[in-house]
């Protein structure tokens, strides 16, 4: 099931690229790829549900995953909307930057690469876009790295989960920065393989994120999230 989950994510990614190419909107490819990191935590909700079932000794099935997600579905949905709004803001910013920097729209993928890597405007555009995208990605990581698996694991509200995520990152800045770098690096490598590596990388990141959450946060009987004692 894990590889199938990753395969679906890889297929959707390829379909988006093919669609952008068919409608001659390849300049949107870069912000869409960068924006993947903004919505990726929410895309892993099924993997968190699988991890929770395994830790509880439950039998893994599609129905079990759906029921685990649906148990706190409204709060998970709110978190998804929040991450999607950040993604939309990023795409709009990137589109505006492209219009400001370039007077023409490149033809084909080769034309896009040539425009970005072989012109001074392209170099500055990449630097500025990376800086802005990095800020948004950092915000997304801080608010979602713990909150989304917590929403799967308990009936807490989205604001309580976000607050706990921010506290966990603040209390563990160095290891969390390393974890964010690993996520960014493996995601980039997945793109470099034409999304094929996502079939394996996506489940690995999802399961690792779940274990990071369980190590950092404990849920007492009151179901009020608290940071684990070893933080």
SVG drawing of the C-alpha trace seen along z (x, -y; Angstrom):
<svg xmlns="http://www.w3.org/2000/svg" viewBox="-16 -44 40 51">
<polyline fill="none" stroke="black" stroke-width="0.4" points="0.0,0.0 2.9,-2.4 4.4,-2.1 0.9,-2.5 0.4,-5.7 3.7,-7.1 2.8,-6.0 -0.4,-8.0 1.5,-11.1 4.1,-10.6 1.4,-10.1 -0.5,-13.3 2.8,-15.2 3.5,-14.0 -0.1,-14.8 0.3,-18.4 3.6,-18.8 1.9,-17.3 -1.1,-19.6 1.1,-22.7 3.0,-21.7 -0.1,-21.1 -1.6,-24.5 1.8,-26.3 2.1,-27.4 5.5,-25.9 6.6,-29.0 4.3,-27.9 6.3,-24.7 8.9,-26.1 6.4,-27.6 4.3,-24.5 7.3,-22.3 8.5,-24.6 4.9,-24.7 4.9,-20.9 6.7,-21.3 3.9,-23.5 1.1,-20.9 3.2,-17.8 2.5,-17.5 -1.2,-17.4 -0.8,-14.9 0.8,-12.5 -2.3,-12.2 -2.9,-8.7 0.6,-7.6 0.1,-9.0 -3.1,-7.0 -1.2,-3.9 1.5,-4.6 -1.1,-5.1 -2.8,-1.8 0.5,0.1 1.4,-1.3 -2.0,-0.3 -1.8,3.2 -4.7,2.7 -5.1,4.3 -4.1,2.0 -6.8,1.4 -8.1,-1.4 -11.3,-1.6 -9.2,-1.9 -7.2,-4.7 -10.3,-6.6 -11.9,-6.2 -8.8,-7.4 -8.7,-10.5 -12.4,-11.1 -12.5,-10.9 -11.1,-14.4 -11.8,-15.3 -13.1,-18.8 -9.9,-19.9 -7.7,-18.1 -9.7,-19.8 -9.1,-23.2 -5.4,-22.5 -5.5,-21.6 -7.2,-24.8 -4.6,-26.8 -1.7,-25.1 -3.5,-25.5 -3.9,-29.2 -0.2,-29.5 0.5,-27.6 -1.8,-30.0 -0.1,-33.0 3.3,-31.6 2.1,-30.8 0.7,-34.4 4.0,-35.9 6.0,-33.8 3.8,-34.7 4.2,-38.4 7.9,-38.0 8.1,-36.3 6.1,-39.1 8.3,-41.7 11.6,-40.1 10.8,-38.7 9.3,-40.3 8.6,-37.0 7.2,-33.6 9.7,-30.8 8.7,-28.1 9.0,-24.6 11.0,-23.2 14.4,-23.9 13.4,-27.5 12.5,-27.9 15.8,-26.4 17.7,-28.7 15.9,-31.8 16.4,-31.0 20.0,-29.8 21.6,-31.7 20.4,-35.3 21.2,-37.7 17.5,-38.3 17.0,-34.6 19.7,-34.3 18.3,-37.2 14.8,-35.8 15.9,-32.4 17.7,-34.0 14.7,-36.2 12.2,-33.4 14.2,-30.9 14.4,-33.4 10.7,-34.1 9.8,-30.4 12.2,-29.5 10.4,-31.8 7.0,-30.3 8.3,-26.8 9.8,-27.4 6.5,-28.8 4.7,-25.8 7.2,-23.3 6.9,-25.0 3.1,-24.9 2.6,-21.5 5.4,-19.1 3.7,-18.1 0.2,-19.4 -1.0,-17.2 0.0,-13.8 -1.4,-15.1 -4.8,-15.8 -4.7,-12.2 -3.8,-10.8 -6.2,-12.7 -9.3,-14.9 -7.5,-18.2 -8.4,-21.3 -6.2,-22.7 -5.1,-25.8 -4.0,-23.6 -2.1,-21.3 -0.4,-24.3 0.6,-25.8 2.1,-22.4 4.0,-22.2 5.5,-25.6 6.5,-24.8 8.1,-21.5 10.1,-23.2 11.2,-26.1 12.4,-23.6 14.3,-21.5 15.6,-24.0 18.8,-22.2 17.3,-18.7 14.2,-20.2 16.3,-22.3 18.2,-19.1 14.9,-17.3 13.6,-20.1 16.9,-20.0 16.5,-16.2 12.9,-16.7 14.0,-19.4 16.9,-17.5 15.1,-14.2 12.2,-16.0 14.5,-17.8 16.1,-14.5 12.7,-13.1 12.0,-15.9 15.4,-15.2 14.3,-11.6 11.1,-12.7 9.1,-12.1 9.9,-8.3 11.7,-8.5 8.6,-9.9 7.2,-6.4 9.7,-5.5 10.5,-8.9 7.0,-9.9 6.2,-7.0 9.6,-7.2 9.2,-10.8 5.6,-10.3 6.5,-7.4 9.6,-9.2 7.5,-12.4 5.0,-10.3 7.8,-8.8 9.2,-12.3 5.8,-13.5 5.4,-10.5 8.9,-11.2 8.3,-14.9 4.7,-14.9 2.8,-12.9 -1.0,-12.8 -2.2,-12.1 -5.7,-10.8 -7.1,-14.3 -6.0,-14.3 -4.4,-17.7 -1.0,-17.7 2.1,-18.4 5.7,-18.3 7.5,-15.1 9.6,-15.3 12.9,-14.8 12.6,-18.0"/>
</svg>
